[in-house]
Amino acid sequence: MITSVFGKSKPINFILCSGIVLIYFVIYLFSGGKEFSLDMLTLQVPIVFLVLFSLFMVDFIVKKNDLTQQNDYALLIVTLFIGFFPTIFEHLLIVCIHVFLLLAFRRIISLRSLHSVKQKLFDASMYITIALLFDSWIVVYLFIIYIAILVYVSSDYRNWLVPFVGFFSIITIYLSYVYFTDQHILTNPLFQFDIKIEYPLENYKRIGLHLLITLLFCVSIVIFFLKIKTYSSQKRNSFLLTNMLFFIGITYVLFAKNDTDNTELLLLFPLAISTANVLENIENKRVSNILLVLLMIVSFGFNFYLK
């Protein structure tokens, strides 16, 4: 069954997950009465490649930093969660933000090696700031850098200053571009923050998605604290960072700009890590298979019936 395939880390699993994403894309192309055209493919094929690249980044981060055991559950779960967003291939903005945040977290989580600390902090702040240019509320993700500094490298005061250097380097370049193209800096979207939380209660699909995300996350938290004594300090620190990433993501989802769709995509990586750890702690593989099959059914259901 599914656990026998993804229960061990194998290169073929990435190919299988890529195939699932391509199936989602084909379903999207032939749904809703869309007219198939070369222009449509030109716009949306780059998004497909970015989504596949994000899968590669998830797989790389998980394996490089031992965020799960030697399996590909996290890769599979992220893939299935992508199916919860059948219109993702229309929204380049949030996919780009997702990729840049994954690049940033790759540098943040690798701080545990204590090698090239300042370079990693600079890179992470640079990636997050680039994502911030797409939506100013991404600024909340800068907190994850300082949480990582507090966890791993707080003893050197210079480490606390490096993210500011990375942040202002990108902002200076961007503002120079705005100035030389005769745009008004003060009315630029970068400086627009809407402090209003809007939660549409009539959107039952989104409510259902949020309930599922909340349920999976709560179960993973309970299991982690039941097993916490068996985990190493590195495992605990990694858990702290991934879960802080989740909570910061919730803040972003609540305050994101109205023209940014499918913001819940940014919750998938930390949620996949948590869910993968839940599956690892289920001794009865039949139960694991049932849960994965149900997740797969719901994922494809979102594509076929919940446009």
N, C-alpha and C positions, 0 to 999 in steps of 0.2 A: 504493500500500500504506500501511501504518501510518505510516511515516516521512514520506510525502508529506503526510499530514494533520497530524501532530504535530511535524514538522520545522520548522514556522513557528508563531509565536505568533499565535493567533486566538481571539476570544471564543467561537466555536462549540465549541472544544475543551473548555472548561469544562462546557458543556452536555452534550457527549458523555460526559465523565467522570462527571458527575452521573447520567446515565442508566445507566451501568455500576453505580454504587453502588445505584441503585434496583432494578436487576436482581438484585444480590446480596440485597437486602432481600426481594424477592418470592420468590426461591429459599428464603431462610430461613423465610418465613412458611408455605410449603407443604411443608416438609421435616420429617422426624422425627415425623409423625403429629400435628402441632400442631392444636389446635382454633381456627379463625379466629374472633375475637371482637372487639368494640369495646373491651373492657377491655385486651386485648393490644395493640391499636393505640395506645391512650392512653398506655401505658407505653413503647412502643418508637418511635413516630413522633418524639418529641423527640430520641431518640438519632440517628435518621436525619438530622435537621436539624443536629445538632452535628457529625456526620461530614461533611456537605456544607459546613458552615462551616469545618471544618478543611481541606478541599480548597481553599476560597477563600483561607484564610490561607497555605497552602503556595504557591499561585499568586502571591499578592501579595508574599510575602517574596522569592521567587525573582526575580520581574521587577523589583521595586523595588531590589534590591541586586545585580542582575546575577550571580547565583550560577551561571547557565548562560548559554549563548548564546541568541539570539532564537528559542527553541523551547519546546514544552510537554512535553518528555520527562519532566521531574520530576513534573509534574502527573499524567501518564498512569501513571508507575511507582508513585507513591503510591496511585493508584486501584486498580491491579492488586494491589498488596501488601495492601490492605485486604481483598481477596478471600481472603487466606490466613487470615483470622479470621472464619469463617462464623458464629460465635456472638457477634460483637462487638455485635450489636443487643440483646443481653441484659445488657451490662455498661456501665452508665452511668458507673460510677466511673472506669474507665481512659480513656473517651472524654473526660470532663471534664478529667482530668489532662492529656491530650494537647492539648486546646484551650488550657488555661492556659499550658502550656510553649511552645506556638507563639506565643502573645501575648507571652510573655517574650522569646523568641528574636528576635521582630520588633524589639523595642526594643534588644536587645543588638547585633545585627548592624548596626543603623543608627548605632551609635556612631562608625563610620568617618567620618561627616560632620562630627563634632566640634561639632555643634549641640545645645543643650539636654542636655548630657551628664548632669548630675545628675538631671534629670527622668527621663531614660531609665533610669538606673541604679535610681532609686527605683521606677519602674513595673515593671521587670524583677524586682526582688527581691520586690515586692508580689505579682505574678502567681505566682511560684514558691512563695511562702509560702502563698498560697491553695491551690495544688495540694498542698502539704505537709499541709494539713489533711485531705486524703483518704487520704494514706499518708505516714507520717513519714519513710520512706526517700527521699522526693523531696528531702530536705535535701541530697543529694549534688549536685543540679543547681545549687545556689548557687555551686559552684566555677566554672561556666561564666561567671558574672558577673565573677569576679576574673581569670579568664584574659583576658576581653575588656578589662578595665581595664589589665592588663599589656601587652596588644597595642596598645591605642589611646590611653589617657588616664592613664598611670601617673604622669605628672609632678606632678599635683596630688594632694597627700596626702588632701584632703577627699573625693575620689572613692572612696577605699578605705573611708570611713566610711558613705557613703550607703546601701549595701545593708543594713547593720546597722539603720539607721533604718527602712527599708521592712520588714525582717523583723520587728523588734520592734513596729512599729505594728500589723501584722496579728495577731501572737501576743498582744499586750495586749488587743486587742478580743475575740479568741476566748476568752482566759482569763477575761475579765470576764463573757462570756456563760456560760461554764461555772460560774463562781462564783455568779452570780445565779440560775442554774437549779438550784442545790443539788447539783451533780455533784461527784464527788471528783476533784480536779485530778491528784493523783499516780497515780491508776489510769486516767487518760484515755488512750485509744489513741494520742494524739499523742506520748506519751512512752514508747511501747513499741517497742523495737528488738530484733528477733530476729537475732542474729549468726550464724545457722546457714544454710549453703548446702545446699539440697536440689535435686538434679538427677535427676528420675525417668527412669531408663534404659529403662523399659518404654513410655514415650510416644514412639513412633516418628514420629508426625506432628510433634511439637515438635522432635525431633532433626533430622528432614529440613529443617524450616524454618530451624533454626539453621545447618545446613551450607550451605544456599543463601545465607543472609545473609552468612556468613563468606566464601564464595567470591566473591560480588559485591563485597564490601568489599575483599578482598585484591587483586582485579583492578584496582579503581579506584585503590588506593594505588600499585600498580606503575606504572600508566599516568601518574598524576600526577607521580611522581618522574622518569619518563622525559621528561616535558614541562615540568618545573618551570622551566627556563631561559626558556621562552617566555611564562611567566605574569607579570603585573604583581605588585607588592607587595600590592595590594589583593586580588587573586585568591588569593595565597598565604595572607593573613590570614583570608580567608573560608573557605578550605579547612581551615585550622587549627581554626577555631571549630566548623565543622560536624562535623569528625572528632572533636574533643574531646567534642562533644555525643553522638556515637555511643559513645565509650568510657565516658562517664558513664552513658549509657543501659544499657550492658552491666552496669555495677556495680549499677544499680537492678534490672535483671531478675534478677540473682543473689540479691539480698537482699530483694526486695519481699515484702510480707506475703502469707501463704498465701491470704487471701480476695480478693486482687487478681488477676484473670484477664486474659489477653491482654496482658501487660506488654510484649511485643515490639513492640506498636503504637508505642511511643515511639522505636523505632529507625528507623521508616520514613522520616521526613523527612531525616535526614542520609544515610541509605542511598540515597534517591531522588536526592539531589543528586550523590552519588558515581557512581551508575549512569548518570545523565544525562550526566555528563562522559565516561564510558566510551563511550556511544553517539555522542557528538559527535566522538570521536577515531577512529571506525571509518569509513574512507573508502568502503568498499564498502557501499552502502545495502542490498543484498540480505542481507548478514550481519546488519545492524541489524534488518531486517524479520523475519528468522528468529528472532532472539533475543527480539524483542517478542512474536511469535506464540507461541513456546514459553512465555514468561512468562504470557501470557494463558491458554493451555491449562492450565498448572499452577494458575493462580489460580482458574479455574472448576472445575478438578478438586478442589480443596480444598473447594469448596462442595457439589459433587454427591456425592463419594465419601468424603470424609474428615471426616465429622461427629464 
